[in-house]
Amino acid sequence: MNHQHQGNDSPPSFWTTRYAIGLVVIGGVAAYFLLTEHLAHVVGVLPYLLLLACPLMHVFMHGGHGHHHHHSGKSDTSGSKASRKPGEPS
């Protein structure tokens, strides 16, 4: 049974191997038992996670302060003096 790959001969992704699937399953089981056993601790931290989400969303979704770039299809120099002919009124 020879399988001929056409085009790309890159190795398979880690997430498609059986080791990755086993890792995800074990991680899911561990997360389930941690949440069921420590639910009171998790619920007690939720208000702090909500407060932490506000500045994180501001930084990652807005890109920080002072970086407001407006992207348009036209160039910014279309109305500048450099594109006008000499003697043309400004």
C-alpha positions, 0 to 999 in steps of 0.5 A: 500500500504505497500512498503517493502524496501530490504536491506538499510533502510536509509532516502531519500536524501535531494536532492530528496525531493520536498523541494530541487526541489523547492529550486533549481527552486527558486534559478534558477529564482533568479539567472536569474533575478540577471544576467539580471538586473546586467549583466554590473556588472558581465561582469566588474568582469569577468577579475578579476575572471579569474585572481583569477582562476589561483592561485585557480587552481594551489592550488587545481589541483596541490596540492601545492608545494613540494607534488609531489608523484609518485605512481607506482605499485612497492615498493620503497625499491625493490632496496635498501640495505635492500632487498639484501642478505649479501655479494651481490655486491651493 
